[in-house]
Amino acid sequence: MTTTPHNSNRKVWLATATWLTLSLSALPVAASSLDKEITKLSQQPSAIAAGKKQYDLRCASCHDKDLSGAMGFNLKDGEWVHGSKPSEIYNNVSNGFLNAGMPPFGMMLKDQEIKEIVAYVMSKREGWDNLTYKVFPMKNKQDRDLSNKRPTKSGQLTKNIADFQIPEETNYAIVFEGDFYVPFKGGILKANGKKMPIEIEIDGQPVKPNHDTWRTWKLKEGKQHLKFTYYATGMKPWQRNLDSYVTLNNAPKFPVSTRSLSFFKGNKYKVLAKSEPLVQRKKLEHLPHFSIAVGFPTNINYAFNTRTCSVVGMWKGDMLDIGPNINQRGQDASKILGDINFKYPQQVGLKGEDNKCEFIKYTREGNPEFQYKLNGTTYALTGSANNGHSLNLHYKVLGQPASNSAVFTLPKAKNVSISSSQGQVTQQQLTINLTNNATFDIKLDVSGSK
């Protein structure tokens, strides 16, 4: 029987469809086999060394020598755009992304060389993979039983970083679970905070903390399954967003949570006083809460605290990096950029039997003025820095003073001399006669500055 062209085409189509079906059904098996092969290679020093050699030659210019990313993606962390399995990475290296400037290395390298590159990349993996979360409602601080509870919220975290700000309720426990990679021996999981109510499981086994107060946990080298449970009921608002990361020999190595991520990324947002004084009411590192920073274009800066009504810090240089404060919604402190001349508990502040500060107000426009009542007398304070080596604090008594004199404690500050035209400085104290001086100045001069 003669086969018609129609039947011939149909046979070709059927043959093609059959081949395609068989090929697609075999893909998971092939991928699984390749995953296992590359995972095994990632544990062999010789394969890792060979992969590193090819990586340094072919990949480091775009992904950086330490795999942290440059023009190309970060290859160490848990955020994978095109798939994180060894077989998926293998295909990406082989096929390339021409639109993004990555050539198909399958045309240049042997199959084994590509596998070794992927094995090397896998050996450097850090942090979570396939990360999930569950939020459970809790009755009280003593409630630790999750076995009979249904989560109020759950899901997959595609960026593979633990986000402790997901819960919307107050009484809850949050559980993060996924594969976890540590590319070195001696890794320690750390969660900042005193006696934080955290439970850790590694590969299904509970792990006791190394210390009862400042809790840390030993991690395995390589791939492991990590379960991180945080019982947040009764915790303060600023304790809910955990700062968690992995250390080696006490040095931070990579982030575990979104809060620590900003530190490792080094996100910066500098604020500088350019043409006029600048005021920043932010949480400040090294200084107590409720401190307000004031910077001058001459690169002299100070901080006034509204609880103690005293000047609690002075520094010379750039003003602040408020990047950490912005990234973590006000929870992390802004960084002082200059050289600190003095900081709390050293301060310029009034002494007295009462010594209870009643902060009244401050102005934000132009050169700020701070008004407060202390020891029965109301003061207004402004600062000035007309050159780059001195800070002048200008005080004004508003109304009648409650006493004839005021005694200021002064900071012990290296390379800073303190003086006043209206009083005498003796033994880190300055006495001002308020009857004769409704206005007076305190000058802090930084020696060696120009």
C-alpha positions in Angstrom: 0.0 0.0 0.0 1.2 3.4 -1.0 1.5 5.8 1.9 -0.1 9.1 1.2 1.8 12.3 2.0 -0.8 13.0 4.6 -0.1 9.7 6.4 3.6 10.2 6.0 3.4 13.6 7.8 1.2 12.1 10.5 3.8 9.4 11.1 6.5 12.0 11.4 4.4 14.0 13.8 3.6 10.9 15.9 7.2 9.9 16.1 8.2 13.5 17.1 5.5 13.6 19.7 6.5 10.2 21.1 10.2 11.3 21.3 9.2 14.6 23.0 7.0 12.8 25.5 9.7 10.3 26.4 12.3 13.1 26.6 10.2 15.3 28.9 9.4 12.3 31.2 13.1 11.6 31.5 14.0 15.2 32.4 13.4 14.9 36.2 15.4 11.7 36.4 18.2 13.3 34.4 18.1 16.4 36.5 18.0 14.4 39.7 21.0 12.3 38.6 22.9 15.5 37.7 22.1 17.1 41.0 23.5 14.1 42.9 26.6 14.0 40.7 27.4 17.7 41.2 26.6 17.6 44.9 29.1 14.7 45.3 31.7 16.7 43.3 31.1 19.7 45.6 32.5 17.6 48.5 35.7 16.6 46.6 38.7 18.9 47.1 40.2 18.1 43.7 36.9 18.9 41.9 36.5 22.1 43.9 40.1 23.2 43.1 39.5 22.5 39.3 36.2 24.4 39.4 37.8 27.3 41.2 40.5 27.5 38.5 37.9 27.7 35.7 35.7 30.1 37.8 38.6 32.5 38.3 39.4 32.4 34.6 35.8 32.6 33.2 33.4 33.9 35.8 35.2 36.1 38.4 35.2 39.2 36.2 31.4 39.4 36.3 30.5 37.6 39.6 33.6 38.7 41.6 36.4 36.5 42.8 34.5 35.8 46.1 31.2 35.1 44.3 29.6 38.1 46.0 28.5 39.6 42.6 29.4 42.6 40.5 27.9 43.0 37.1 26.6 39.5 37.5 24.5 38.1 40.4 25.7 37.1 43.8 26.4 33.4 43.6 26.8 32.7 47.4 23.5 33.9 48.9 20.1 32.2 48.8 18.5 34.5 46.2 18.6 32.7 42.9 16.9 34.2 39.9 17.3 31.3 37.5 17.1 28.3 39.8 19.3 27.1 42.6 19.6 23.4 42.0 22.9 22.1 40.7 21.3 20.9 37.4 19.7 24.4 36.9 23.0 26.2 37.5 24.6 23.7 35.1 22.1 24.6 32.4 22.6 28.3 33.0 26.3 28.0 32.7 26.0 25.8 29.6 23.4 27.9 27.8 24.4 31.4 29.0 22.3 34.6 28.9 23.4 36.4 25.8 21.0 39.3 26.4 22.7 39.9 29.8 26.2 39.5 28.3 26.8 35.9 29.6 28.1 33.6 26.8 27.1 29.9 26.5 30.1 28.2 28.1 28.8 24.9 26.8 30.4 25.8 23.5 33.8 26.5 25.1 34.2 24.1 28.0 34.0 20.3 28.4 31.0 18.9 30.2 33.2 17.9 33.2 34.6 21.4 33.5 31.2 22.9 33.7 30.2 20.4 36.4 33.3 21.4 38.4 32.5 25.1 38.1 29.0 24.4 39.5 30.5 22.1 42.2 32.8 25.0 43.2 29.9 27.4 43.3 27.9 24.9 45.4 30.8 24.6 47.9 30.6 28.3 48.5 26.8 28.5 49.1 25.8 30.5 52.2 22.5 30.6 54.1 19.0 29.4 53.4 17.5 27.5 50.4 13.9 26.5 49.8 13.0 28.6 52.9 9.4 28.4 54.3 7.7 30.1 57.2 4.7 29.5 59.5 3.2 31.9 62.0 1.3 30.3 65.0 -1.0 32.0 67.5 0.1 31.6 71.1 -1.7 32.1 74.4 1.0 33.4 76.6 4.8 33.5 77.2 4.8 30.0 78.7 3.0 28.5 75.7 5.5 26.5 73.6 3.2 23.8 72.1 2.8 24.0 68.4 1.7 20.5 67.7 -2.1 21.1 67.8 -2.1 24.6 66.4 -2.8 25.7 62.8 -0.7 28.5 61.4 -2.5 31.8 60.8 0.0 32.5 58.0 2.5 30.5 56.0 4.4 30.5 52.7 7.6 30.4 50.8 10.3 33.1 51.0 11.7 33.3 47.5 14.6 35.5 48.5 15.7 32.8 51.1 16.2 35.3 54.0 14.2 35.0 57.3 11.9 38.0 57.7 10.8 38.3 61.3 8.5 41.2 60.5 5.9 39.0 58.7 3.6 38.4 61.7 0.8 40.9 62.1 -0.4 39.7 65.6 1.2 40.3 69.0 1.2 36.8 70.6 2.8 34.4 68.2 5.6 32.0 67.3 7.2 32.1 63.9 9.0 29.0 62.4 11.5 29.2 59.6 12.6 26.0 58.0 14.7 25.1 55.0 18.1 23.8 53.8 21.0 25.8 55.1 24.5 26.0 53.8 27.7 26.8 55.7 30.9 26.8 53.5 33.4 26.4 56.4 34.0 24.5 59.6 33.3 26.2 63.0 30.3 28.2 61.9 28.1 29.6 64.7 24.5 30.8 64.4 23.9 33.9 66.4 20.7 35.8 67.3 21.4 39.1 69.1 19.5 39.6 72.4 19.6 38.4 75.9 18.0 35.0 76.6 16.0 35.1 73.5 13.2 32.4 73.4 14.5 30.5 70.4 14.6 26.8 69.5 17.0 25.4 66.9 16.8 22.0 65.1 19.5 20.8 62.7 18.6 17.7 60.5 15.7 17.0 62.8 17.6 17.1 66.1 17.3 19.8 68.8 20.5 21.8 69.3 21.2 23.3 72.7 22.7 26.9 72.8 26.3 27.3 73.6 25.5 29.9 76.3 22.3 30.4 78.3 22.4 34.2 78.2 23.8 35.3 74.9 22.7 32.3 72.8 24.6 30.8 69.9 24.4 27.5 68.2 27.0 25.3 66.5 26.4 24.6 62.8 27.6 21.8 60.6 29.8 22.4 57.6 28.1 22.1 54.3 24.4 21.4 53.7 22.0 20.8 56.6 18.3 21.2 57.3 17.6 24.1 59.7 14.5 24.8 61.7 14.4 28.1 63.6 11.5 28.8 66.0 11.1 32.1 67.7 8.5 32.5 70.5 7.8 36.3 70.3 4.9 36.5 72.8 5.6 39.1 75.4 8.7 40.5 73.6 9.2 44.2 73.2 8.5 45.7 69.7 12.2 46.3 69.0 12.9 42.7 70.0 10.6 41.1 67.4 12.7 41.8 64.3 15.6 39.5 65.1 19.2 40.3 64.1 20.5 36.8 63.2 23.7 35.9 61.3 26.5 33.3 61.1 29.9 34.0 62.5 33.4 32.3 62.3 35.9 33.0 65.0 33.5 35.8 66.3 33.6 37.5 62.9 30.2 38.0 61.1 30.2 36.0 57.8 26.7 36.1 56.3 23.1 37.1 57.2 20.3 34.8 58.3 17.6 37.5 58.7 16.5 40.6 56.8 17.6 42.8 59.7 21.2 41.6 59.5 21.1 41.8 55.7 21.4 45.5 55.6 24.6 45.3 57.7 26.2 42.8 55.3 25.1 44.8 52.2 26.6 47.9 53.7 23.7 50.1 52.4 24.7 53.7 53.1 22.8 56.9 53.1 25.0 59.8 54.2 23.5 63.0 55.6 25.8 66.0 55.6 25.4 69.6 56.7 26.3 71.5 53.5 25.2 75.1 53.6 23.4 75.4 57.0 23.0 73.4 60.2 21.3 70.1 59.9 19.1 68.3 62.5 18.6 64.5 62.6 16.3 62.8 65.2 17.5 59.2 64.6 18.7 56.4 66.8 22.5 56.9 67.0 25.2 54.4 67.6 27.3 54.9 70.8 24.8 57.4 72.2 21.7 57.0 74.4 18.1 56.9 73.1 16.4 60.2 72.7 19.5 61.9 71.3 19.2 64.5 68.6 22.1 65.1 66.2 23.1 68.5 65.0 25.7 69.0 62.3 27.4 72.1 60.9 28.9 72.8 57.5 32.3 73.1 59.2 32.2 69.4 60.0 31.6 69.9 63.7 28.7 67.9 65.1 27.0 67.4 68.5 24.1 65.5 70.1 21.6 66.8 72.6 19.6 64.3 74.7 16.0 65.2 75.5 15.9 63.0 78.7 18.9 64.4 80.4 18.9 67.8 78.7 22.6 67.6 78.2 25.1 67.5 75.3 26.0 63.8 75.2 28.4 63.6 72.2 30.6 65.6 69.9 32.4 64.5 66.8 34.5 66.0 64.0 34.0 65.0 60.4 31.1 63.9 58.3 27.8 63.8 60.2 25.8 60.5 59.9 25.1 57.4 57.8 21.4 56.8 58.3 21.2 53.8 56.0 20.9 51.2 58.7 18.1 53.2 60.4 16.2 53.5 57.1 16.6 49.9 56.1 15.3 48.5 59.4 12.5 51.0 59.9 14.2 52.9 62.7 15.3 49.8 64.7 19.0 50.0 63.9 21.2 52.9 64.8 22.6 55.4 62.4 26.3 55.5 62.2 28.5 58.4 63.3 30.9 59.0 60.5 33.4 61.4 62.1 36.0 61.1 64.9 34.2 61.1 68.3 35.7 63.6 70.7 33.5 62.5 73.6 30.4 60.4 74.1 28.0 59.5 76.9 28.4 59.1 79.9 30.8 62.0 79.3 28.6 65.1 78.8 28.0 68.8 79.2 25.1 68.9 81.7 23.8 70.7 84.7 24.3 69.4 88.2 21.6 69.8 90.9 19.6 68.1 93.7 16.5 67.8 91.5 18.2 67.3 88.2 14.9 66.2 86.6 14.8 67.4 83.0 11.6 68.8 81.6 12.2 69.0 77.8 9.9 71.7 76.3 10.6 71.9 72.6 13.2 72.3 69.8 13.2 74.0 66.4 14.2 72.2 63.2 14.6 75.1 60.9 18.0 76.7 60.6 20.2 76.5 63.7 18.1 74.5 66.2 17.3 75.8 69.6 16.5 73.4 72.5 14.3 74.6 75.3 14.1 72.8 78.6 13.6 73.2 82.4 16.1 71.9 84.8 16.4 72.5 88.6 13.6 75.0 88.4 15.2 77.2 85.7 14.3 77.3 82.0 17.1 77.4 79.4 17.4 77.8 75.7 20.5 76.2 74.1 21.9 76.7 70.6 25.2 75.7 69.1 27.6 77.2 66.6 30.8 76.1 64.8 32.2 78.9 62.7 35.4 77.0 62.1 36.4 73.3 61.9 38.0 73.0 65.3 35.5 74.3 67.9 32.0 74.0 69.1 30.3 76.9 71.0 27.3 76.2 73.2 25.2 79.3 73.7 22.9 79.3 76.8 20.1 81.7 77.6 18.1 81.9 80.8 14.4 82.3 80.0 12.6 84.2 82.8 13.8 84.3 86.4 16.3 81.7 87.5 15.4 79.5 90.4 18.9 79.9 91.9 21.8 82.3 91.7 24.2 79.9 90.1 24.4 76.8 87.9 27.1 74.1 88.0 27.8 72.2 84.8 29.7 68.9 84.7 32.1 68.7 81.8 33.4 65.7 79.8 36.8 64.2 80.0 37.7 64.4 76.4 41.0 63.7 74.7 42.4 66.6 72.8 39.5 68.9 73.8 39.9 72.0 75.9 36.8 73.6 77.5 36.4 77.2 78.6 33.9 79.9 79.3 34.1 83.7 79.3 31.5 83.8 82.1 32.9 81.3 84.5 35.9 79.3 85.7 36.5 75.6 84.8 37.9 73.6 87.7 38.0 69.8 88.0 35.7 69.1 85.1 33.1 71.6 86.4 32.0 75.0 85.4 30.1 77.4 87.7 28.0 80.2 86.2 26.6 83.1 88.1 23.0 83.3 86.7 22.2 86.6 88.4 24.9 88.4 86.4 24.8 86.2 83.2 21.4 85.7 81.6 23.4 84.5 78.6 26.6 82.5 78.7 28.8 80.3 76.4 30.8 77.1 76.8 33.5 76.6 74.2 34.9 73.2 73.3 38.1 73.4 71.2 39.6 70.4 69.5 43.4 70.7 69.6 45.4 69.7 66.6 42.6 70.7 64.2 42.9 73.3 61.4 
